[in-house]
Amino acid sequence: MALRVLFALLPVLSCGFLGWGTMLRLAVVTRKPRDWWLLAVNCALTVAWIALIGADPTPDTDGWQGNTGAFGIIITGFLTCVYFLVADIRHYGARAAAPTAPWYPAQPAPYVPPQQQARPAYGYPPAQQHTPIPTPTPAPAPAPATPPRIGQVRAELDELSELLRKQTPHPHPNPQANPNTPGNEGEGPAR
């Protein structure tokens, strides 16, 4: 980020005279032929503007050649600065987005060399490799018994339902057998 700012300000702070340095950095970083051509054009324009300023015959260089050369070198420096920022941001933005593109191949896994067996020290016989004795596998643990609280609640519910079955007579045992039983008032015989 700091280099981007430095190279963007280089043509502005040097009044366009060092715009070639900015273009050189851009051409080296992007490696695009277009940027190398623009570097050559920038160098040629800088030399042409300086030659035009030097060709001014007036003692204060305030003739049309001096003014045109000064104006041209400032405009070239400004355009160099703008182009550098746009191209540099695009270049790094494209590099950051490239791995996430669906058509971009996945990066290969880094090479990991195979692990080598440790050799015995010089002069000593190799150590005998012992195969481990298989240990018997422990039997699976029995399923946990139901917690006592659940068993207690089940017993209480069973007891309650048994008690309710014994105490409560059914309200309509058989309405056709005895139409005058309590709870059937106002009902006539079944049709």
C-alpha positions as CSV (number, residue, x, y, z in Angstrom):
1,M,0.0,0.0,0.0
2,A,2.8,2.4,0.9
3,L,4.6,1.6,-2.4
4,R,1.5,2.3,-4.3
5,V,1.1,5.7,-2.7
6,L,4.8,6.5,-3.2
7,F,4.8,5.5,-6.9
8,A,1.5,7.3,-7.5
9,L,2.9,10.5,-6.1
10,L,6.2,10.3,-7.8
11,P,5.1,12.0,-11.1
12,V,3.1,14.6,-9.2
13,L,5.8,15.6,-6.8
14,S,8.4,15.7,-9.6
15,C,6.1,17.8,-11.9
16,G,6.0,14.9,-14.3
17,F,9.7,14.5,-14.8
18,L,9.9,11.1,-12.9
19,G,6.7,9.6,-14.4
20,W,8.9,7.1,-16.2
21,G,9.8,5.6,-12.8
22,T,6.1,5.0,-12.0
23,M,5.5,3.4,-15.4
24,L,8.7,1.2,-15.0
25,R,7.4,-0.2,-11.7
26,L,4.0,-0.9,-13.3
27,A,5.5,-2.6,-16.3
28,V,7.8,-4.8,-14.0
29,V,4.9,-5.7,-11.7
30,T,2.2,-6.5,-14.3
31,R,4.6,-7.8,-17.1
32,K,2.1,-6.8,-19.7
33,P,3.4,-5.6,-23.2
34,R,1.0,-2.7,-23.1
35,D,2.6,-1.3,-19.9
36,W,6.1,-1.7,-21.5
37,W,4.9,0.3,-24.5
38,L,3.4,3.0,-22.3
39,L,6.7,3.2,-20.5
40,A,8.4,3.9,-23.8
41,V,5.8,6.4,-24.8
42,N,6.1,8.1,-21.4
43,C,9.9,8.4,-21.8
44,A,9.6,9.7,-25.3
45,L,7.0,12.3,-24.3
46,T,9.1,13.4,-21.3
47,V,12.2,13.9,-23.6
48,A,10.0,15.7,-26.2
49,W,8.5,18.1,-23.5
50,I,11.9,18.9,-22.1
51,A,13.3,19.5,-25.6
52,L,10.4,21.8,-26.3
53,I,11.1,23.8,-23.1
54,G,14.8,24.0,-24.0
55,A,14.0,25.2,-27.5
56,D,12.2,28.3,-26.1
57,P,14.2,31.3,-27.4
58,T,12.9,33.7,-24.7
59,P,15.2,34.5,-21.7
60,D,12.5,33.5,-19.1
61,T,11.2,30.6,-21.1
62,D,7.7,32.1,-21.3
63,G,7.2,31.7,-25.0
64,W,4.8,29.3,-26.5
65,Q,7.4,26.4,-26.6
66,G,8.1,26.7,-22.9
67,N,4.5,27.0,-22.0
68,T,3.5,24.0,-24.2
69,G,6.4,21.9,-22.8
70,A,5.5,22.7,-19.2
71,F,1.8,22.1,-19.7
72,G,2.6,18.8,-21.6
73,I,4.9,17.5,-18.9
74,I,2.4,18.2,-16.1
75,I,-0.5,16.6,-18.0
76,T,1.7,13.6,-18.8
77,G,2.6,13.2,-15.1
78,F,-1.0,13.5,-14.1
79,L,-2.2,10.9,-16.6
80,T,0.7,8.6,-15.6
81,C,-0.5,8.9,-12.0
82,V,-4.1,8.1,-12.8
83,Y,-3.2,5.2,-15.1
84,F,-0.8,3.7,-12.6
85,L,-3.5,3.7,-9.9
86,V,-6.1,2.2,-12.1
87,A,-3.8,-0.5,-13.5
88,D,-2.2,-1.4,-10.2
89,I,-5.5,-1.7,-8.4
90,R,-6.9,-3.8,-11.2
91,H,-3.8,-6.0,-11.2
92,Y,-3.9,-6.8,-7.5
93,G,-7.7,-7.1,-7.5
94,A,-7.5,-9.7,-10.3
95,R,-4.8,-11.6,-8.5
96,A,-6.9,-11.7,-5.3
97,A,-10.0,-12.8,-7.1
98,A,-8.3,-15.4,-9.4
99,P,-8.2,-18.4,-6.9
100,T,-11.9,-18.0,-6.1
101,A,-13.0,-18.2,-9.7
102,P,-14.8,-21.5,-10.5
103,W,-12.8,-22.2,-13.7
104,Y,-9.4,-21.7,-11.9
105,P,-7.8,-25.0,-11.1
106,A,-7.3,-25.9,-7.5
107,Q,-3.9,-25.4,-6.0
108,P,-2.0,-28.7,-5.6
109,A,-1.2,-29.9,-2.2
110,P,2.3,-29.1,-1.0
111,Y,4.8,-31.9,-1.4
112,V,5.5,-33.8,1.8
113,P,8.4,-36.1,1.7
114,P,7.8,-39.7,3.0
115,Q,9.0,-40.4,6.5
116,Q,12.2,-42.5,6.5
117,Q,12.7,-45.3,9.0
118,A,15.3,-44.6,11.6
119,R,18.5,-46.6,10.9
120,P,20.5,-48.1,13.7
121,A,23.8,-46.4,14.6
122,Y,26.9,-47.5,12.8
123,G,28.4,-50.7,14.0
124,Y,25.4,-51.8,16.1
125,P,23.1,-54.6,14.9
126,P,19.6,-53.5,14.0
127,A,17.1,-53.7,16.9
128,Q,14.6,-56.5,16.8
129,Q,11.2,-55.3,16.0
130,H,8.6,-56.7,18.4
131,T,5.1,-57.2,17.2
132,P,2.7,-56.1,19.9
133,I,0.7,-58.8,21.5
134,P,-3.0,-58.3,20.8
135,T,-4.9,-57.5,23.9
136,P,-8.4,-58.9,24.3
137,T,-11.0,-56.3,23.5
138,P,-13.1,-55.4,26.5
139,A,-16.7,-56.5,26.4
140,P,-19.1,-53.7,25.6
141,A,-20.5,-52.0,28.7
142,P,-24.1,-53.0,29.5
143,A,-26.7,-50.5,28.6
144,P,-27.4,-48.2,31.5
145,A,-30.3,-49.2,33.6
146,T,-33.3,-46.9,33.6
147,P,-32.8,-44.2,36.2
148,P,-34.6,-44.9,39.5
149,R,-36.7,-41.8,39.1
150,I,-38.2,-42.9,35.8
151,G,-39.0,-46.3,37.3
152,Q,-40.7,-44.6,40.3
153,V,-42.8,-42.4,38.1
154,R,-43.9,-45.4,36.0
155,A,-44.9,-47.3,39.1
156,E,-46.9,-44.3,40.4
157,L,-48.7,-43.9,37.1
158,D,-49.5,-47.6,36.9
159,E,-50.9,-47.5,40.4
160,L,-52.9,-44.3,39.7
161,S,-54.4,-45.8,36.5
162,E,-55.3,-49.0,38.3
163,L,-57.0,-47.0,41.1
164,L,-59.0,-45.0,38.6
165,R,-60.2,-48.1,36.8
166,K,-61.5,-49.5,40.0
167,Q,-63.2,-46.4,41.4
168,T,-64.9,-44.8,38.4
169,P,-67.9,-46.5,36.9
170,H,-68.5,-45.8,33.3
171,P,-71.2,-43.1,32.8
172,H,-73.0,-44.9,30.0
173,P,-72.4,-48.6,30.5
174,N,-75.4,-49.6,28.2
175,P,-78.1,-47.0,27.6
176,Q,-80.5,-49.4,26.0
177,A,-80.5,-51.8,28.9
178,N,-81.6,-49.3,31.5
179,P,-82.8,-45.9,30.2
180,N,-83.5,-44.5,33.7
181,T,-80.0,-44.8,35.1
182,P,-78.5,-41.7,36.5
183,G,-76.9,-39.6,33.9
184,N,-79.4,-40.5,31.2
185,E,-82.1,-38.0,32.3
186,G,-84.0,-36.4,29.5
187,E,-83.0,-38.9,27.0
188,G,-85.6,-41.0,25.5
189,P,-85.3,-44.6,24.5
190,A,-82.8,-45.3,21.8
191,R,-84.3,-45.5,18.3
